[in-house]
């Protein structure tokens, strides 16, 4: 449970708005983006920064980004105190759900299982394809996680289920790095999975996951990116990316506060229908046959319509 609590704080955006007397009259002049990590990950944190840049450049807000470098000691006590001591400010927690009595925290919770299910479909169709170069006959796919936590496990759980939706015989092998930064570890883990016979590896490891993408290029095999569109990073080998658009989420919350439609203490659930999560193929060097893209589109529509329900991950 402590690890979950830390994750809540790790992935926290604090939109710090000076309030006037009524809560609806919030002066949207300042925002602080607090991350337990560093920018430059080409993933989650950079996606959020893109939203902050829009707040600054298009909406004229005074923005600040605080990078804590995965050191919980830098921010945990002060952030917990701030939530209680500054009820006139709005706190937006990204990627998990945390509540307080004052109802000053807005949570953005992502149904990452829906997009990861699509990523699993991509992986399954790649590993069973007879059109894609270098694919072997084994029905094996892989995943690399930065560490074991509920969000990473949600991705990998749904990824494996998506693959089995296509072919129940497909197996997924997962390696956890215990690290979110070291791309060499990500690369080594991916190479081990390729050696086992995986044709495609899904990375859910932040900056360390860049090594997974590099390994797919070295082995002339395939990978799936995460959080942002990483398809162009290793052209012809990153076949798709499972995006989680943190920047869009920041802007959505900003707009709801600006127009008074937000509810203090609410939790926003973003799945495929919101377009904040999805699987994208743009800039993948046209490595996939159109039949795979069409199948993913078909399943996406089934999920959004409710005809296909994707199982949610439940931590033990």
C-alpha positions in Angstrom: 0.0 0.0 0.0 2.9 2.4 0.7 4.2 1.9 -2.8 0.8 2.8 -4.2 0.7 5.9 -2.1 4.1 6.9 -3.4 3.0 6.4 -6.9 0.0 8.7 -6.3 2.5 11.4 -5.3 5.1 10.4 -8.0 2.7 11.2 -10.8 1.2 14.4 -9.4 0.5 17.6 -11.3 -0.3 20.5 -9.0 -2.2 23.3 -10.7 -1.8 26.0 -8.1 -4.5 28.6 -8.8 -5.0 31.7 -6.5 -8.7 31.7 -5.6 -10.9 34.6 -5.1 -13.9 34.4 -2.6 -16.2 32.0 -4.5 -14.6 28.8 -5.7 -15.8 29.4 -9.2 -13.8 32.7 -9.5 -10.4 31.1 -9.7 -7.6 33.2 -11.1 -5.9 31.0 -13.6 -2.5 32.7 -13.6 -0.1 30.1 -12.2 0.5 26.4 -12.5 3.2 24.1 -11.1 4.0 20.7 -12.6 5.6 18.5 -10.0 7.1 15.2 -11.2 9.0 12.5 -9.5 11.4 12.0 -12.4 13.0 14.1 -15.0 12.0 15.6 -18.4 13.6 14.1 -21.5 12.0 10.7 -21.1 10.1 11.0 -24.4 7.2 9.5 -22.5 4.9 10.4 -19.5 6.7 13.4 -18.2 7.4 15.0 -21.5 3.8 14.5 -22.5 2.7 16.5 -19.4 5.3 19.2 -20.1 3.8 19.6 -23.6 0.5 20.5 -21.9 2.3 22.9 -19.6 3.9 24.6 -22.5 0.5 25.2 -24.1 -0.7 26.7 -20.8 2.2 29.1 -20.9 2.4 30.0 -24.6 -1.3 30.0 -25.6 -3.1 30.8 -22.3 -0.5 33.1 -20.8 -0.1 31.2 -17.5 3.0 31.6 -15.3 4.2 27.9 -15.2 6.9 26.1 -13.3 8.1 22.5 -13.6 9.8 20.9 -10.6 11.7 17.7 -11.4 12.3 15.6 -8.3 14.4 12.8 -9.9 12.6 9.8 -8.3 13.5 11.0 -4.8 10.3 10.8 -2.8 12.1 12.6 0.1 12.2 15.8 -1.9 8.5 16.3 -2.2 6.3 13.8 -0.3 6.1 15.6 3.1 5.8 19.1 1.6 3.1 18.0 -0.9 1.0 16.2 1.7 1.2 19.3 3.9 0.3 21.6 1.0 -2.8 19.8 0.1 -4.1 20.3 3.6 -2.8 23.8 4.2 -3.9 25.4 0.9 -7.5 24.7 0.3 -7.8 27.7 -2.0 -5.5 25.9 -4.6 -6.5 23.1 -6.9 -4.4 20.0 -6.9 -4.6 17.6 -9.9 -3.4 14.1 -9.4 -2.5 12.2 -12.5 -2.6 8.5 -13.2 -3.9 7.3 -9.8 -6.7 8.2 -7.3 -6.1 9.9 -4.0 -8.7 11.7 -1.9 -8.7 14.2 0.9 -11.5 15.5 3.3 -11.4 19.0 1.8 -12.1 17.6 -1.7 -9.4 19.9 -3.2 -7.8 17.1 -5.3 -9.0 16.4 -8.8 -7.9 12.9 -10.0 -7.3 11.9 -13.6 -7.4 8.1 -13.7 -6.6 6.4 -17.0 -8.2 3.2 -18.2 -4.9 2.1 -19.6 -6.1 -1.4 -19.9 -8.2 -0.4 -23.0 -5.2 0.9 -25.0 -2.9 -1.8 -23.7 -5.4 -4.4 -24.9 -5.0 -2.9 -28.3 -1.2 -3.0 -28.0 -1.5 -6.7 -27.2 -3.6 -7.2 -30.3 -0.8 -5.5 -32.3 1.8 -7.7 -30.7 -0.2 -10.9 -31.4 -0.8 -10.0 -35.0 2.9 -9.2 -35.5 4.1 -12.5 -33.9 1.7 -14.6 -36.0 2.2 -12.7 -39.3 3.6 -14.2 -42.4 4.1 -10.8 -44.0 6.4 -9.1 -41.6 10.2 -9.8 -42.0 12.1 -11.8 -39.4 9.1 -13.0 -37.4 9.7 -16.5 -36.1 7.1 -19.3 -35.8 6.9 -19.1 -31.9 3.8 -17.5 -30.4 5.7 -15.4 -27.9 5.7 -11.7 -27.1 7.4 -9.7 -24.4 7.1 -6.7 -22.1 9.5 -4.7 -20.0 8.3 -2.8 -17.0 10.2 -0.2 -15.1 9.1 -1.7 -11.8 6.2 -3.6 -10.3 3.4 -1.2 -9.5 -0.3 -1.1 -10.2 -0.1 1.1 -13.3 2.7 -0.9 -15.0 0.9 -4.1 -14.1 -2.3 -2.8 -15.5 -0.6 -2.2 -18.9 1.0 -5.6 -19.0 -2.1 -7.5 -17.7 -4.2 -6.0 -20.5 -1.4 -6.4 -23.1 -1.3 -10.1 -22.4 -5.1 -10.3 -22.5 -5.3 -8.5 -25.9 -2.8 -10.9 -27.4 -4.9 -13.9 -26.2 -8.0 -12.3 -27.7 -6.3 -12.9 -31.0 -4.8 -16.3 -30.2 -5.1 -18.0 -26.8 -1.9 -19.8 -27.4 0.2 -16.7 -27.4 2.4 -16.3 -24.3 3.9 -13.1 -22.8 7.2 -13.0 -21.0 7.7 -9.9 -18.8 10.9 -8.5 -17.2 11.0 -5.8 -14.6 14.0 -3.5 -14.3 13.6 -2.0 -10.9 14.7 1.2 -12.7 13.0 4.0 -14.7 16.1 5.7 -16.0 18.8 3.3 -17.1 18.3 2.6 -20.8 21.1 0.0 -20.8 19.0 -2.1 -18.4 16.0 -1.8 -20.7 18.1 -2.8 -23.7 19.5 -5.8 -21.9 16.1 -7.0 -20.8 14.7 -6.6 -24.3 17.6 -8.5 -25.8 17.0 -11.4 -23.4 13.3 -11.5 -24.5 14.3 -11.5 -28.1 16.7 -14.4 -27.4 13.8 -16.3 -25.9 12.0 -16.0 -29.2 9.8 -12.9 -28.7 9.2 -11.0 -32.0 7.9 -7.8 -30.3 8.5 -6.2 -26.9 6.2 -3.6 -25.2 8.1 -1.1 -23.1 6.5 0.4 -20.0 9.6 1.8 -18.4 9.8 5.5 -19.0 13.3 6.7 -20.0 14.7 3.2 -19.3 12.4 1.9 -22.0 14.4 3.8 -24.7 16.8 0.8 -24.5 14.0 -1.5 -25.5 13.3 0.4 -28.6 17.0 0.5 -29.4 17.3 -3.3 -29.0 14.5 -3.9 -31.5 16.5 -2.0 -34.1 19.7 -3.9 -33.3 18.0 -7.3 -33.6 16.0 -6.2 -36.6 12.8 -7.0 -34.7 9.9 -5.0 -33.2 8.8 -3.0 -30.2 5.8 -1.0 -29.0 6.3 2.4 -27.4 4.4 3.9 -24.5 2.8 7.2 -23.3 3.9 9.3 -26.4 4.2 8.4 -30.1 7.7 6.9 -30.1 7.3 5.2 -33.5 9.9 7.4 -35.2 12.6 6.9 -32.6 13.8 3.7 -34.2 12.3 3.8 -37.7 10.8 0.6 -39.0 11.0 -1.2 -35.7 8.7 0.6 -33.3 5.5 -0.7 -34.9 3.0 1.2 -32.7 2.8 3.3 -29.5 0.3 3.0 -26.6 -0.2 6.7 -25.8 -1.3 8.3 -22.6 -1.8 11.9 -23.4 -0.9 13.7 -20.1 -0.7 17.1 -21.9 -4.3 16.7 -23.2 -5.5 15.8 -19.7 -3.8 18.9 -18.2 -5.6 21.1 -20.8 -8.9 19.4 -20.2 -8.7 20.1 -16.5 -7.6 23.7 -17.1 -10.6 24.3 -19.4 -13.1 22.8 -17.0 -11.8 25.0 -14.2 -11.8 28.0 -16.5 -15.5 27.5 -17.5 -16.6 26.5 -14.0 -17.7 23.0 -15.1 -15.3 21.1 -12.8 -16.3 19.5 -9.5 -13.8 19.7 -6.6 -12.7 16.2 -5.6 -13.9 14.6 -8.8 -12.2 11.7 -10.5 -12.1 11.8 -14.3 -11.8 8.4 -16.0 -10.1 8.5 -19.4 -10.4 5.5 -21.7 -10.3 5.1 -25.4 -13.5 7.2 -25.9 -11.7 10.2 -24.4 -8.8 9.8 -26.8 -6.4 10.4 -23.9 -5.3 6.8 -24.3 -5.0 4.9 -27.6 -2.7 3.0 -29.9 -1.2 5.0 -32.7 0.6 4.0 -35.9 1.7 7.3 -37.4 5.4 7.6 -38.3 6.0 3.8 -37.9 7.6 3.7 -41.4 4.6 1.7 -42.7 6.1 -1.5 -41.2 2.7 -3.1 -40.6 0.3 -4.4 -43.2 -3.0 -2.5 -43.3 -4.9 -5.6 -42.1 -3.3 -5.2 -38.7 -4.3 -1.5 -38.5 -7.8 -2.3 -39.6 -8.2 -5.1 -37.0 -7.1 -2.7 -34.2 -9.6 -0.1 -35.5 -12.3 -2.7 -35.4 -11.6 -3.8 -31.8 -11.2 -0.1 -30.7 -14.8 0.5 -32.0 -16.1 -2.6 -30.1 -14.5 -1.3 -26.9 -15.8 2.2 -27.2 -19.3 1.0 -28.0 -19.3 -1.3 -25.0 -19.7 -4.5 -27.1 -16.3 -5.7 -25.9 -15.5 -5.1 -22.2 -11.8 -5.0 -21.3 -11.0 -6.6 -18.0 -9.6 -4.1 -15.5 -6.5 -5.0 -13.5 -7.0 -5.5 -9.7 -3.9 -5.4 -7.5 -3.5 -8.4 -5.1 
